[in-house]
Amino acid sequence: MYYVSKNISKVGNQIGVVEEKITEYHVLNSNKTISNFAPVGTKLFSVSGRSTSEAIAVEYPQGRYCEAVAYQNQ
């Protein structure tokens, strides 16, 4: 799980696309790439210099990107 952190301008390679939009009541037993905020079809990218287990980039209209940071298990 990731949370949106900040806008960024440099991203790496595309790593996937949102396949399903969920609600807070959705059971998380899907093998699909899911999101509760990004629409289906939204492209996902690696963040330059970071592991995808740490952060990913989410593409928004007009070539804008935001960084989504992984929640750390406490």
N, C-alpha and C positions, 0 to 999 in steps of 0.2 A: 504494500500500500504506500502511496505517495501523497504528499500535500504540495500545493502550488506555493512556490517560494518567491520568485522574482522574475522579471523580464530579462531575457538574455538575447544576444545578437549572434553568437557563434555556436553552431551545432555540428555534430558529427553525422554519421550515416543514419539513414532511416532504419529503424528497428522493428516497426510494426504499425498497426492502425487500430483504432478503437472499433471493435466489432459489435459491442452491445452497450447500451446505456442502461444503468441500473438505478434503482431507488434505494433508500436506506433499508427498505424491508425485503430486498432481494436476497435470496439465499446464495451464498458465494460458493457454489459447487460447479462452476462452469470452467471449461478449458479455453474459453474465449478471452480475448483482451477486452477488459471492461472498464468503464469509467462512470462516475456519478456526476461529472460536470462537463466533460468534453463530448460533443455529439459523435454519433457513429460516422466513421470515415475520417476522423481526425488523425493526422499522421503523427507518429511518435519517433523521436530521434535520440541518439546518444548525445551526451553533453561532452564537448571537447575537454579532455583531461580528467574525466571522471568515469568510474565504473557505473554500469547501468543498475547495479545493486545499490548504488548511492543516490543516483539522480538520473532523470530522463528529461528530454525537452518535448513540449507539446506545441504543435504548430497551430497558430490562429490565423484568421484571415489577413490578407495583405502581407504575408511572409513574416509575421511577428511570431516570436517564440517565448514561452515561459518555462522556467525550470520547475520541475516537480521533484521534490526531495523525498527519499524513502524514510518512512517512520522507522526509528531505531527500536529494536526490541529491548525493553528495559528489564 
